[in-house]
Amino acid sequence: MNAIWQPLGEEFVKINFESSYDRSSFSSGIRIVARNANGDVLCAKATRILEVDDPFLEEAQAAMAALKFAADSGFRRVIFKRDTLCIIKRLQGCNEDRSLIGNQIKEGRLRISNFLHCKLLHCPIECNRATHGLAKFGLHNSGESIWIEDYPECIHDVIETDMFYLIDE
């Protein structure tokens, strides 16, 4: 399967987010890429979170970081895509979550309600290529890096390939 970036409605911003967990250092790398309807990268973020002792908690922290990043960037109509279905389903649910990540899920649902329109979608891992491209950068980054109307060189080829297929359709 050759998954590529798909365009969306002009008023929407699509946000792909991803995380990776390093058990040896108890840290997590979180990556976020936001694109407009034309596929242009609006902004991107890579950050490292220390003292993460559970991969499940790390997944929830990535979702919270993406929701906060979208709100802080002023996006009001968003589509979030993630290749991990568990967190997406919990955020879409309405029952109280009494798990380890229950507080994050509650906070996430509140953040979602503040958007004019918000969709949370599961996507195959191939559709998160740009965020996977930031994986090493996020885990080895000592702090937080944010790019506005730009993106790091490590995902340049993925972005350009996606745009080539978008134009070629």
N, C-alpha and C positions, 0 to 999 in steps of 0.2 A: 504494500500500500504506500502510495506516495502522497502524503498529506501536505497541503500547502496552506498558506494564509488565505482566508476568504474575506472578501469585503463585507461591510455591514452598512446599515442605514447611516446617512450623513450626520445625523445628530448624535450618534453613539460613539463612545470610545471603548475599544476592546482592550482589556487588561489581562495578559497572561502572567501567571505567577508560579513560582516553583521554589522548592527548598531542598536542601540536602543536609543530612545529619552526619556528623563526624563523631562516632562513638568514643574514639580515643581521646579527643579533647573536650568532649561534652559541649560541642558548639554546633551551630547551625548557620548555613549560608542561605540567605533569602534573596531572590532575584525577581524583579518586576519589570515588565515592558508594556507601555501604553501606546496604542496606535489609533490613528483616526480612520475614517472611512476609506481613505485612499491608500492605507497601509503605511503611511508615514509615521515614523516613531516620534511621538510627542515628548515622551520622557521615559527614563529608565532608572532603576535603582538597584544597587547591590549592597547588602549589609550583612554583617556577621553578628550573631547573638551568642553570647557566652553563657555558660552554666545551664545548658539545656540537658536534662537527664532522661528525657523520654521522647522517642521519635514521634509519638502521637501528639504530644504537646507542641513539638516543633512544627508539625503540620498545621495546627491551629494558629500558632504564632505567625506563620506565613500568610494565612488568610487574613488575620487581623492587620498585618502590615500592608497588604494589598488594599484592603478597604480604607484604611487610614490614608494611604498614599493617594488614592483616588479622590477622597474628600479634600485633602489638603491641596491637591492640584486643581481643585475647583470643578471637577467633572461631575455632572449631574445625571447624565444618562450613560450607564455603563453596562458592559457585558464582561463578566469575569470568567476566565477559563482556566481550568486546572486539570491535571491528569490524574488526580487522586479523588475518587468519588466519595469517600467516607465524609470528608469535611463538607463538601458541597451538599450532600444529603442532610447533614446535621444543621447546616445554616438554613436550608430550605424548610426544615421541619418547624412545627409549632409547639411540640411537647417540650416540657422542661428537660434539659439535658443534665443528668446527675453524674456524668462521667468526670474523669480527670480534667477535661477541657470544658466543662459546663459553663464556667464563668466567661471564657472566651467566646463560646457560642452565643451566650446571652448578649454580650457586648457587640458581637458581629451582627446579630439580628437587629439590634438598635441602630447600628451604623447603616445597615441596608435600608432601613425605613426612612433614612434622611435623604436618600437619592430620589430624584423624580422618577427614574425608571432604573431598575437593576435586575439583571439576569445573572444567575450562576449556572454555568454549564460545564459539564465534564467533556474533556477532549482527549483524543488519543495522545500518547506521549510524543508522537511525531509532530503534533501541532504546537508543542511547546519548545520547539528547537531554539528559538531565540533566547528564552529564559534558561534553557539547559546550557547554552553557550556562555552564560554568565556564571555557571556553577563554580568553576575553579576560582574565578575572581571573587565571588561572594564569600567562599569559605576561607580564602587566604587574605582577604581584605581585613585590615585592622580596625576599620571603622565603617562609616557609611559613605557611599558614593552615589551621587545623583547627577543625571545628565538631562538637560532640558533641550528639546529639539535637536537632540544628538544621541549618540549611543557609543559604547566603547568599541574599540577596534576588534575585540574578540568575537563579536557577533555580526560584524560587517558582512561577511560572506553569506550568512543565513538571511539577513535582511534583504540583501541584493538579490539572492536567489528567489525569495518569496515574491519580490516586486517583479522580477522577470516573468514568473509564472502568472502573476496577476495581469500584467500587460499582455501576455501571450494568449490569454483565454479568448 
